[in-house]
Amino acid sequence: MRTQVGIVGAGPAGLLLAHLLHRRGIDTVVLERQSREHVERRIRAGVLEQGTVDLLTAVGLADRLRRERMIHRGLEVLFDGVGHRIPLAELTGRELTIYGQHELVKDLVAARLDTGRPLLFEAPAVGCADLDSSAPVVHFELDGAARLLECDLIAGCDGFHGVCRPAVPQSVLTEFHRDYPYAWLGILAEAPPSSEELIYAQHERGFALHSMRTPKITRLYLQVTPDEDIAAWPDERIWAELRTRLARHDPAWQLADGPVLDKAVTALRSVVTEPMQFGRLFLAGDSAHIVPATGAKGLNLAVADVAVLATAIEDWYATGSTQLLGAYSRTCLTRVWRVQHFSWWMTSMLHKAPDGDPFTARLQRAALRQLAGSEAAARAFAENYVGLPLTGGPNDSP
Ligand SMILES: Cc1cc2nc3c(=O)[nH]c(=O)nc-3n(C[C@H](O)[C@H](O)[C@H](O)COP(=O)(O)OP(=O)(O)OC[C@H]3O[C@@H](n4cnc5c(N)ncnc54)[C@H](O)[C@@H]3O)c2cc1C
């Protein structure tokens, strides 16, 4: 097979890139290791920045999203049994959209299939080669047979455990990473949200987050250890722990519960790979960087990467200039490191240190009090949480 841009991975990054390039008249083939059903049911993120929604709207991908989403104009930080609202929209003029990532993936898959261009499910890439030549290739499998995809460029949108990043010689890439001594046990529950907005709770037993996906479905998280055995968490134990960590002095507040639809433990980690390009391979989304989920940034960063990449690829085909493509990594990394810092800071402020260090606990309390009591601190938080505008010049440096 031959195409202009070979895209490995049909997550949000790969599918959106395919759509953006199709609109610009550039041909792509998308390879996805999993089945369509699998990618459309995978429960992950759900908080979309306004910049993400504006882009999806501009390229005709937001019709269902705009009908079915929930709009949030603030969030609550809960500590010592008292909630403190951060009025995000008032402070920044921007709002957040709540819409499940798997719903967005369904919309992106449907849009791709409408174009009639290839989106191959159960077609795992097994490697990329000739990346520093003008004719890079992706080796993949389809119906048990080995196949070859010849391209002008390859977009590695295959997530953290994909094959594109490992195809780059080790001497070229530097990986910066931080593992955290805790993880999240996340559930999706058939229960109405107990609050109109997200609640980030810092508690002496550990962090908890009350989030939602629709007016009937809640998404809730508990801080657990990275090696937590999910079998040790029957539903009743999860609800009891959530009730404890989300409790507040106001006795009127109750946590609504219901059947648990999905349950998983996800590690929290920060990873950045530099550069995000080698020869004609461009890494985007989770294949290049991971943020701890606390700041709800992973999906939004993936969208920001492919917005930059699509513009650079279009410019390269139109003019032959490598200026924007050459600046791709630098442009994206500016945003990636800002978001890494925010996500690390939020994670550090809200999670209980495993050793229960009292010094750390008092620093966290000081940070939370400042966030709750200072408009300047709340504004800085809000600007980061609602997200930077979806732009980034090639002259920005990380
Ligand atoms: C398990 C998990 C849970 C998460 N939960 C949350 C959350 O609760 N809240 C939050 O804010 N963020 C969450 N995130 C982060 C957010 O969902 C990601 O940042 C986002 O999915 C990034 O999109 P992406 O397209 O870059 O990568 P992905 O969505 O990971 O897509 C990569 C795609 O590549 C495919 N692929 C991999 N290898 C190959 C191969 N060899 N050949 C072909 N295809 C391949 C994968 O099957 C996948 O479809 C979670 C991430 C993960 C991994």
The ligand as a MOL file (V3000), in Angstrom:
LIG
                    3D

  0  0  0     0  0            999 V3000
M  V30 BEGIN CTAB
M  V30 COUNTS 53 58 0 0 0
M  V30 BEGIN ATOM
M  V30 1 C -5.5620 3.4720 30.3890 0
M  V30 2 C -5.7000 4.9620 30.2660 0
M  V30 3 C -6.6470 5.6460 31.0420 0
M  V30 4 C -6.7460 7.0200 30.9560 0
M  V30 5 N -7.6540 7.6480 31.7430 0
M  V30 6 C -7.7280 9.0070 31.7060 0
M  V30 7 C -8.6470 9.6810 32.5310 0
M  V30 8 O -9.3820 9.0530 33.2850 0
M  V30 9 N -8.6800 11.0400 32.4780 0
M  V30 10 C -7.8440 11.7500 31.6340 0
M  V30 11 O -7.9050 12.9880 31.6180 0
M  V30 12 N -6.9900 11.1330 30.8190 0
M  V30 13 C -6.9000 9.7780 30.8280 0
M  V30 14 N -6.0210 9.1420 30.0200 0
M  V30 15 C -5.2200 9.9590 29.0830 0
M  V30 16 C -5.8900 10.1510 27.7140 0
M  V30 17 O -6.9170 9.2370 27.5290 0
M  V30 18 C -4.8020 10.0170 26.6340 0
M  V30 19 O -3.8950 11.0960 26.8320 0
M  V30 20 C -5.3400 10.0400 25.2040 0
M  V30 21 O -5.9900 8.8120 24.9230 0
M  V30 22 C -4.2070 10.2720 24.1900 0
M  V30 23 O -4.6430 10.0280 22.8770 0
M  V30 24 P -3.6790 9.3640 21.8090 0
M  V30 25 O -4.4550 9.3040 20.5560 0
M  V30 26 O -2.3750 10.0480 21.8220 0
M  V30 27 O -3.3680 7.9090 22.3700 0
M  V30 28 P -4.3340 6.6490 22.5520 0
M  V30 29 O -5.7040 7.0940 22.8850 0
M  V30 30 O -3.6410 5.7400 23.4880 0
M  V30 31 O -4.3940 5.9970 21.1060 0
M  V30 32 C -3.3340 5.2430 20.5760 0
M  V30 33 C -3.9180 4.2080 19.6320 0
M  V30 34 O -2.8590 3.4910 19.0150 0
M  V30 35 C -3.1960 2.1220 18.9700 0
M  V30 36 N -1.9650 1.3530 18.8290 0
M  V30 37 C -1.0240 1.0910 19.7610 0
M  V30 38 N -0.0390 0.3520 19.2440 0
M  V30 39 C -0.3660 0.1510 17.9460 0
M  V30 40 C 0.2640 -0.5590 16.8980 0
M  V30 41 N 1.4180 -1.2030 17.0790 0
M  V30 42 N -0.3330 -0.5740 15.6960 0
M  V30 43 C -1.5070 0.0850 15.4790 0
M  V30 44 N -2.1470 0.7460 16.4480 0
M  V30 45 C -1.5760 0.7920 17.6730 0
M  V30 46 C -3.9440 1.8970 20.2780 0
M  V30 47 O -4.7440 0.7350 20.2420 0
M  V30 48 C -4.7560 3.1670 20.3530 0
M  V30 49 O -5.9990 3.0360 19.7200 0
M  V30 50 C -5.9030 7.7470 30.0730 0
M  V30 51 C -4.9800 7.0660 29.2790 0
M  V30 52 C -4.8660 5.6960 29.3660 0
M  V30 53 C -3.8300 4.9880 28.5090 0
M  V30 END ATOM
M  V30 BEGIN BOND
M  V30 1 1 1 2
M  V30 2 1 2 3
M  V30 3 2 2 52
M  V30 4 2 3 4
M  V30 5 1 4 5
M  V30 6 1 4 50
M  V30 7 2 5 6
M  V30 8 1 6 7
M  V30 9 1 6 13
M  V30 10 2 7 8
M  V30 11 1 7 9
M  V30 12 1 9 10
M  V30 13 2 10 11
M  V30 14 1 10 12
M  V30 15 2 12 13
M  V30 16 1 13 14
M  V30 17 1 14 15
M  V30 18 1 14 50
M  V30 19 1 15 16
M  V30 20 1 16 17
M  V30 21 1 16 18
M  V30 22 1 18 19
M  V30 23 1 18 20
M  V30 24 1 20 21
M  V30 25 1 20 22
M  V30 26 1 22 23
M  V30 27 1 23 24
M  V30 28 2 24 25
M  V30 29 1 24 26
M  V30 30 1 24 27
M  V30 31 1 27 28
M  V30 32 2 28 29
M  V30 33 1 28 30
M  V30 34 1 28 31
M  V30 35 1 31 32
M  V30 36 1 32 33
M  V30 37 1 33 34
M  V30 38 1 33 48
M  V30 39 1 34 35
M  V30 40 1 35 36
M  V30 41 1 35 46
M  V30 42 1 36 37
M  V30 43 1 36 45
M  V30 44 2 37 38
M  V30 45 1 38 39
M  V30 46 1 39 40
M  V30 47 2 39 45
M  V30 48 1 40 41
M  V30 49 2 40 42
M  V30 50 1 42 43
M  V30 51 2 43 44
M  V30 52 1 44 45
M  V30 53 1 46 47
M  V30 54 1 46 48
M  V30 55 1 48 49
M  V30 56 2 50 51
M  V30 57 1 51 52
M  V30 58 1 52 53
M  V30 END BOND
M  V30 END CTAB
M  END
